[in-house]
Amino acid sequence: MKPLQRGGLVARLAEGPEDMRHVLAFRRAAFPRLDGLPEEDAQDALSAHVMVERAAGGGLLASFRVMLFGWGAGLAQGYAARFYDVAPLEGYAKPIAEMGRFCLAPGGVHPDVLRLAWGAMTRLVDDGQAGLMVGCTSFRGADWHRHRAALALLAAVHVGPAAHLPGRKAAEVVDYPALAGPMTDRRAALAGMPPLLRTYLAMGGWVSDHAVIDRGLDTLHVFTCVEVDQVPPARAASLRMIARSSPGGPGEGGASESGA
């Protein structure tokens, strides 16, 4: 992927050990581990790592990684397969992009950071001819009661098709259609969702019928899937305008914003 530039910001792929050192340190700060395990894992070597930073230097503002699998069966090598039985997607015939470890700098982020991040993701998905974009989208805090309103909304509206839903595999799961109860306050439910998950849902995405508790990261996450061809046309066009930006160019369009 060639770098994408917008104003004084640039999105590019990590290259070499020094870039990866910065990416891993950034991830540790965004998702501190409680179990003492190293942040780097087996999926890092299989991934392209996107960095969004100031063109003039000054540190990372966002990062994420993307694994591209040539067909559904390849998902068994991905991060989500640690926690979910992804066998229902093994028959998918197009490439699948798994996005993870989406991290933002603390203290607020300029909207152009998010636009560039999504533009880079769009470039990678399109270049790889991916038909699905999947991942584990995290809520901060492993106690599911804190996220009851959001889980109730997911259960009511956003659970995916039964034929493609991943099965249960993790040691601790939250069967939120049964536990969360009815949705009573849609505004509170939306406010309680991670911004990344709201973005996926706005693109027509769906989620698993259960959540997984990750004690090591103190998070609760849901399997998330977006069918690329079903992204609303206006949103897809906006993202692709940003994805066509080049170094030295002003960039165009607009888009919206923790994947595990």
C-alpha positions as CSV (number, residue, x, y, z in Angstrom):
1,M,0.0,0.0,0.0
2,K,1.4,3.4,-0.9
3,P,1.1,6.0,1.8
4,L,-2.0,8.1,2.0
5,Q,-1.8,11.8,3.0
6,R,-4.3,14.2,4.3
7,G,-3.2,17.6,5.5
8,G,-0.3,17.1,7.8
9,L,-1.1,13.4,8.4
10,V,0.0,10.3,6.7
11,A,-1.1,6.6,6.8
12,R,1.5,4.1,5.8
13,L,2.5,0.5,6.4
14,A,5.0,-0.3,9.2
15,E,8.3,-1.3,7.7
16,G,11.0,-3.0,9.7
17,P,11.7,-3.7,13.4
18,E,11.8,0.0,14.5
19,D,8.3,0.6,13.2
20,M,7.1,-2.5,14.8
21,R,8.7,-1.5,18.1
22,H,6.6,1.7,18.0
23,V,3.4,-0.1,17.0
24,L,3.7,-2.6,19.9
25,A,4.5,0.1,22.4
26,F,1.4,2.0,21.2
27,R,-0.8,-1.1,21.5
28,R,0.5,-1.8,25.0
29,A,-0.5,1.8,26.1
30,A,-3.9,1.5,24.4
31,F,-4.7,-2.1,25.7
32,P,-2.6,-2.7,28.8
33,R,-2.4,-6.4,29.6
34,L,-3.3,-7.6,33.0
35,D,-1.9,-11.1,32.6
36,G,1.7,-10.2,31.9
37,L,1.8,-11.8,28.5
38,P,3.7,-10.0,25.7
39,E,1.7,-7.8,23.4
40,E,3.2,-9.4,20.2
41,D,1.5,-12.5,19.1
42,A,1.5,-15.1,16.3
43,Q,-0.9,-13.0,14.1
44,D,1.6,-10.1,13.9
45,A,3.8,-11.9,11.5
46,L,0.9,-12.6,9.2
47,S,-0.4,-9.0,9.2
48,A,0.1,-5.7,7.4
49,H,0.4,-3.0,10.1
50,V,-1.0,0.5,9.3
51,M,0.4,3.5,11.1
52,V,-1.3,6.9,11.1
53,E,1.1,9.7,12.2
54,R,2.0,13.3,11.6
55,A,3.9,13.7,8.4
56,A,6.4,15.9,10.2
57,G,6.9,13.4,12.9
58,G,5.7,13.4,16.5
59,G,4.5,9.9,17.2
60,L,1.7,7.6,16.4
61,L,-2.0,8.7,16.4
62,A,-3.6,5.4,15.3
63,S,-2.6,1.9,14.3
64,F,-4.3,-1.4,13.3
65,R,-3.3,-4.6,11.6
66,V,-4.9,-6.5,8.7
67,M,-4.6,-10.2,7.9
68,L,-5.9,-11.2,4.4
69,F,-7.0,-14.7,3.9
70,G,-7.6,-16.1,0.4
71,W,-10.8,-18.0,1.4
72,G,-13.0,-18.7,4.4
73,A,-11.0,-21.7,5.5
74,G,-8.0,-19.5,6.1
75,L,-9.8,-17.8,9.0
76,A,-8.6,-20.6,11.2
77,Q,-5.2,-18.9,11.3
78,G,-6.7,-15.6,12.5
79,Y,-7.0,-13.9,15.8
80,A,-10.8,-14.4,16.0
81,A,-10.4,-18.1,15.7
82,R,-8.8,-18.2,19.1
83,F,-12.2,-17.2,20.6
84,Y,-14.9,-18.2,18.1
85,D,-15.6,-21.3,16.0
86,V,-15.4,-19.7,12.6
87,A,-16.2,-23.0,10.7
88,P,-19.6,-21.5,9.4
89,L,-17.5,-19.1,7.3
90,E,-15.1,-21.7,5.9
91,G,-17.1,-22.1,2.7
92,Y,-16.9,-18.4,1.8
93,A,-15.3,-18.2,-1.6
94,K,-13.8,-14.7,-1.7
95,P,-10.8,-13.4,0.3
96,I,-11.5,-12.2,3.8
97,A,-9.8,-9.4,5.6
98,E,-9.5,-9.6,9.4
99,M,-8.9,-6.3,11.1
100,G,-7.6,-6.1,14.7
101,R,-5.8,-4.1,17.4
102,F,-7.3,-0.8,16.3
103,C,-5.8,1.7,18.6
104,L,-6.1,5.5,19.0
105,A,-3.9,7.9,20.8
106,P,-5.4,9.0,24.2
107,G,-6.9,12.5,24.7
108,G,-9.0,12.9,21.5
109,V,-8.1,12.4,17.9
110,H,-8.7,14.7,14.9
111,P,-11.3,13.4,12.5
112,D,-8.8,13.2,9.7
113,V,-6.9,10.5,11.7
114,L,-10.0,8.3,11.5
115,R,-10.6,9.2,7.9
116,L,-7.0,8.2,6.9
117,A,-7.2,5.0,9.0
118,W,-10.4,4.0,7.2
119,G,-9.1,5.1,3.8
120,A,-6.0,2.8,4.4
121,M,-8.3,-0.1,5.4
122,T,-10.4,0.5,2.3
123,R,-7.2,0.4,0.1
124,L,-6.1,-2.9,1.6
125,V,-9.5,-4.5,1.3
126,D,-10.0,-3.4,-2.3
127,D,-6.4,-4.3,-3.3
128,G,-7.0,-7.8,-1.7
129,Q,-10.4,-8.1,-3.4
130,A,-11.8,-9.0,0.0
131,G,-15.5,-9.8,0.2
132,L,-15.8,-9.8,4.0
133,M,-14.1,-7.7,6.7
134,V,-14.2,-9.4,10.1
135,G,-12.7,-8.9,13.6
136,C,-13.3,-8.9,17.3
137,T,-14.6,-5.5,18.5
138,S,-13.9,-4.7,22.1
139,F,-15.8,-3.1,24.9
140,R,-13.5,-1.8,27.7
141,G,-14.2,-3.7,30.9
142,A,-14.8,-7.4,31.2
143,D,-17.9,-7.0,33.3
144,W,-20.8,-7.5,30.9
145,H,-23.3,-5.7,33.2
146,R,-21.5,-2.4,32.3
147,H,-22.5,-3.0,28.7
148,R,-26.0,-4.4,29.2
149,A,-27.8,-1.6,27.2
150,A,-25.4,-2.0,24.2
151,L,-25.6,-5.8,24.2
152,A,-29.4,-5.6,24.3
153,L,-29.4,-3.4,21.2
154,L,-27.0,-5.8,19.4
155,A,-29.3,-8.8,20.3
156,A,-32.4,-7.0,19.1
157,V,-31.1,-5.7,15.8
158,H,-27.7,-6.7,14.8
159,V,-27.1,-10.4,15.2
160,G,-26.0,-12.0,11.9
161,P,-27.5,-14.7,9.8
162,A,-27.8,-18.0,11.5
163,A,-25.9,-19.8,8.7
164,H,-22.8,-17.7,9.2
165,L,-22.8,-17.1,12.9
166,P,-19.5,-18.3,14.6
167,G,-20.0,-20.9,17.3
168,R,-18.9,-20.8,20.9
169,K,-15.3,-21.7,21.7
170,A,-14.0,-19.4,24.4
171,A,-13.9,-20.3,28.1
172,E,-16.0,-17.4,29.2
173,V,-18.9,-16.2,27.0
174,V,-21.9,-13.9,27.5
175,D,-25.0,-15.2,25.8
176,Y,-26.4,-11.7,25.5
177,P,-29.7,-12.3,23.8
178,A,-30.7,-14.2,26.9
179,L,-28.8,-12.2,29.6
180,A,-29.1,-8.6,28.4
181,G,-32.9,-8.4,28.5
182,P,-35.0,-6.2,26.3
183,M,-33.6,-2.9,24.8
184,T,-35.2,0.0,26.7
185,D,-33.1,3.0,25.7
186,R,-31.6,3.1,22.2
187,R,-29.7,6.3,22.8
188,A,-28.0,5.0,25.9
189,A,-27.3,1.7,24.0
190,L,-25.6,3.5,21.1
191,A,-23.6,5.8,23.5
192,G,-22.3,2.7,25.3
193,M,-21.0,1.1,22.1
194,P,-17.3,1.4,21.1
195,P,-17.1,3.9,18.2
196,L,-15.4,1.3,16.0
197,L,-18.5,-1.0,16.5
198,R,-20.9,1.8,15.6
199,T,-18.9,2.4,12.4
200,Y,-19.1,-1.3,11.5
201,L,-22.8,-1.4,12.1
202,A,-23.4,1.8,10.1
203,M,-21.7,0.0,7.2
204,G,-24.3,-2.8,7.4
205,G,-22.2,-5.1,9.6
206,W,-23.5,-7.8,12.0
207,V,-22.3,-9.4,15.2
208,S,-22.1,-12.8,16.8
209,D,-24.9,-14.0,19.1
210,H,-22.6,-14.1,22.1
211,A,-19.7,-12.0,23.5
212,V,-16.3,-13.3,24.8
213,I,-14.7,-12.1,28.0
214,D,-10.9,-11.5,27.7
215,R,-9.5,-11.3,31.3
216,G,-6.0,-10.6,30.0
217,L,-7.0,-7.4,28.4
218,D,-10.0,-6.6,30.7
219,T,-12.3,-6.4,27.7
220,L,-15.5,-8.0,26.3
221,H,-15.6,-8.5,22.6
222,V,-18.0,-9.5,19.9
223,F,-17.2,-11.1,16.5
224,T,-18.0,-8.5,13.9
225,C,-18.5,-9.0,10.1
226,V,-19.1,-6.5,7.3
227,E,-20.0,-7.7,3.8
228,V,-18.1,-5.3,1.5
229,D,-20.7,-5.3,-1.3
230,Q,-23.4,-4.4,1.2
231,V,-21.7,-1.2,2.5
232,P,-24.0,1.8,1.7
233,P,-23.0,3.3,-1.6
234,A,-22.4,6.8,-0.3
235,R,-20.2,5.5,2.5
236,A,-18.2,3.2,0.1
237,A,-17.7,6.1,-2.3
238,S,-16.5,8.4,0.4
239,L,-14.0,5.8,1.7
240,R,-12.7,5.1,-1.7
241,M,-12.1,8.8,-2.4
242,I,-9.8,8.9,0.7
243,A,-8.2,5.6,-0.4
244,R,-7.2,7.2,-3.7
245,S,-5.3,10.0,-1.9
246,S,-1.6,10.1,-2.6
247,P,1.4,11.8,-0.9
248,G,1.4,15.5,-1.6
249,G,-2.3,15.4,-2.5
250,P,-5.1,17.0,-0.4
251,G,-7.3,13.9,0.0
252,E,-11.0,14.0,-0.3
253,G,-14.2,12.7,1.3
254,G,-15.1,11.8,4.8
255,A,-15.6,8.7,7.0
256,S,-16.2,7.6,10.6
257,E,-13.9,5.8,13.4
258,S,-11.1,-1.4,19.8
259,G,-10.8,-4.1,17.5
260,A,-9.0,-6.7,19.4
